[in-house]
Amino acid sequence: MAPIFASAIPWLKRYNAPIDGGKTINGRPILGRNKTWRGIIAGIVAATFVVWLQKIMVESWPWLYNTVSQIDYHNMNVFLFGLLFAIGALGGDMIESFFKRRLNIASGQTWFPFDQIDYILGGILATIFFITLTVYQYLWLIFLWTILHLLSALVGWLLGLKDRPI
């Protein structure tokens, strides 16, 4: 949701240029006007901030460290992992948008469940060589983040930042 919340920040308006430069394939946008450089910047900043918060929480609460012991937060490079998560999440979203445009699904129109899991799968793929979880943990992660995505989309809609609640 970072790109959507960033759209409300006035000084970021100058970065509202589409990543695909407005180009098309067979008359359809490659990604669409909603995939912007502003969104990339916001996603990288938000992902890095979240990884930093996770690191602080794990280092502060020993019980949490035992829960996520597969991830070495003590030696983690916050900037590298923030960047990897952002590239994975936003890359997954861009791939999903590319296919939505090919299927003639309008920008902003829901494509359930792909709109909810694209960034999760992208984040997993971008970090899988550094963080390896069990199949059960990956399934739990997908379920949990899908629910959180739906809740954050609802908050964005309630704040007037989105046209639809999902």
C-alpha positions as CSV (number, residue, x, y, z in Angstrom):
1,M,0.0,0.0,0.0
2,A,3.0,2.3,0.2
3,P,2.6,3.5,-3.4
4,I,-1.0,4.4,-2.8
5,F,-0.3,6.2,0.4
6,A,2.6,8.0,-1.3
7,S,0.2,9.4,-3.9
8,A,-1.2,11.6,-1.2
9,I,2.2,13.2,-0.5
10,P,2.4,16.5,-2.5
11,W,6.2,16.7,-3.0
12,L,6.2,13.2,-4.5
13,K,3.9,14.3,-7.4
14,R,6.9,15.0,-9.6
15,Y,7.8,11.3,-9.6
16,N,4.3,10.3,-10.9
17,A,5.7,9.2,-14.3
18,P,4.7,5.7,-15.4
19,I,7.5,3.2,-15.4
20,D,6.6,1.9,-18.9
21,G,6.8,5.5,-20.2
22,G,3.3,5.2,-21.5
23,K,4.3,2.7,-24.2
24,T,1.9,0.0,-25.4
25,I,2.0,-3.5,-26.9
26,N,-0.8,-4.2,-29.4
27,G,-2.5,-1.0,-28.4
28,R,-2.6,-1.9,-24.7
29,P,-0.4,-0.3,-22.0
30,I,2.6,-2.4,-21.0
31,L,2.0,-1.9,-17.3
32,G,-0.4,1.1,-17.0
33,R,-0.3,4.6,-15.7
34,N,-0.6,3.5,-12.0
35,K,2.9,1.8,-12.0
36,T,5.0,4.9,-11.3
37,W,8.5,5.8,-10.2
38,R,6.9,7.4,-7.2
39,G,5.5,4.0,-6.3
40,I,8.9,2.4,-6.7
41,I,10.5,5.0,-4.4
42,A,7.8,4.7,-1.8
43,G,7.9,0.8,-1.9
44,I,11.7,0.8,-1.3
45,V,11.5,3.2,1.6
46,A,8.5,1.4,3.2
47,A,10.1,-2.1,2.8
48,T,13.4,-0.9,4.2
49,F,11.6,0.7,7.2
50,V,9.6,-2.5,7.8
51,V,12.7,-4.7,7.7
52,W,14.4,-2.2,10.1
53,L,11.4,-2.4,12.5
54,Q,11.4,-6.2,12.3
55,K,15.1,-6.2,13.2
56,I,14.6,-3.9,16.2
57,M,11.6,-6.0,17.4
58,V,13.5,-9.3,17.1
59,E,16.5,-7.9,18.9
60,S,14.4,-6.4,21.7
61,W,12.1,-9.3,22.4
62,P,13.8,-12.7,22.9
63,W,10.5,-14.6,22.5
64,L,10.1,-13.2,19.0
65,Y,13.6,-14.2,18.1
66,N,12.7,-17.8,18.9
67,T,9.7,-17.6,16.6
68,V,11.7,-16.4,13.6
69,S,15.0,-18.1,14.3
70,Q,15.5,-19.1,10.6
71,I,16.1,-15.4,9.8
72,D,19.3,-14.0,11.1
73,Y,18.1,-10.5,12.0
74,H,21.3,-9.7,14.0
75,N,23.5,-9.9,10.9
76,M,20.9,-8.8,8.4
77,N,21.8,-5.8,6.1
78,V,18.5,-3.8,6.5
79,F,19.1,-1.9,3.3
80,L,19.8,-4.9,1.1
81,F,16.8,-6.8,2.4
82,G,14.5,-3.8,2.2
83,L,15.6,-3.4,-1.4
84,L,15.2,-7.1,-2.2
85,F,11.7,-7.2,-0.6
86,A,10.7,-4.0,-2.5
87,I,12.0,-5.2,-5.8
88,G,10.3,-8.6,-5.3
89,A,7.0,-7.2,-4.1
90,L,6.8,-4.4,-6.7
91,G,8.2,-6.6,-9.4
92,G,5.5,-9.2,-8.7
93,D,2.9,-6.4,-8.9
94,M,4.3,-5.2,-12.2
95,I,4.2,-8.8,-13.7
96,E,0.6,-9.1,-12.5
97,S,-0.2,-5.8,-14.1
98,F,1.4,-6.8,-17.4
99,F,-0.8,-9.9,-17.5
100,K,-3.9,-7.9,-16.5
101,R,-3.3,-5.6,-19.5
102,R,-2.8,-8.5,-21.8
103,L,-6.2,-9.9,-20.6
104,N,-7.8,-6.5,-21.1
105,I,-8.5,-6.1,-17.4
106,A,-8.7,-2.4,-16.7
107,S,-6.2,-0.7,-14.4
108,G,-7.6,-0.6,-10.8
109,Q,-10.1,-3.4,-11.6
110,T,-9.8,-6.3,-9.1
111,W,-8.2,-9.6,-10.3
112,F,-8.7,-11.8,-7.3
113,P,-6.6,-13.5,-5.9
114,F,-3.7,-12.3,-8.0
115,D,-4.0,-8.7,-6.8
116,Q,-3.6,-10.0,-3.3
117,I,-0.7,-12.4,-3.7
118,D,1.5,-11.0,-6.5
119,Y,3.7,-8.9,-4.2
120,I,3.9,-11.7,-1.6
121,L,5.1,-14.2,-4.1
122,G,7.5,-11.7,-5.6
123,G,9.0,-10.9,-2.2
124,I,9.4,-14.6,-1.5
125,L,11.1,-15.2,-4.8
126,A,13.5,-12.2,-4.4
127,T,14.7,-13.4,-1.0
128,I,14.4,-17.2,-1.2
129,F,18.2,-17.6,-1.6
130,F,18.8,-15.7,1.7
131,I,15.8,-16.7,3.8
132,T,14.4,-20.2,3.5
133,L,11.3,-21.2,5.4
134,T,9.3,-24.4,5.6
135,V,6.4,-25.0,3.2
136,Y,4.1,-24.5,6.2
137,Q,5.7,-21.2,7.1
138,Y,5.4,-20.0,3.5
139,L,1.7,-20.9,3.3
140,W,1.1,-19.2,6.7
141,L,3.0,-16.1,5.3
142,I,0.9,-16.0,2.2
143,F,-2.3,-16.4,4.2
144,L,-1.3,-13.7,6.8
145,W,-0.1,-11.2,4.3
146,T,-3.2,-11.7,2.1
147,I,-5.4,-10.8,5.1
148,L,-3.2,-7.8,5.9
149,H,-3.3,-6.7,2.3
150,L,-7.1,-6.8,2.3
151,L,-7.2,-4.8,5.6
152,S,-4.7,-2.2,4.3
153,A,-6.7,-1.9,1.1
154,L,-9.8,-1.2,3.1
155,V,-8.0,1.5,5.1
156,G,-6.8,3.1,1.9
157,W,-10.4,3.1,0.6
158,L,-11.8,4.5,3.9
159,L,-9.2,7.3,3.7
160,G,-10.3,8.0,0.1
161,L,-7.0,6.9,-1.5
162,K,-8.6,4.0,-3.4
163,D,-11.7,3.8,-5.5
164,R,-12.7,0.3,-4.3
165,P,-12.3,-1.4,-0.9
166,I,-10.5,-4.4,-2.4
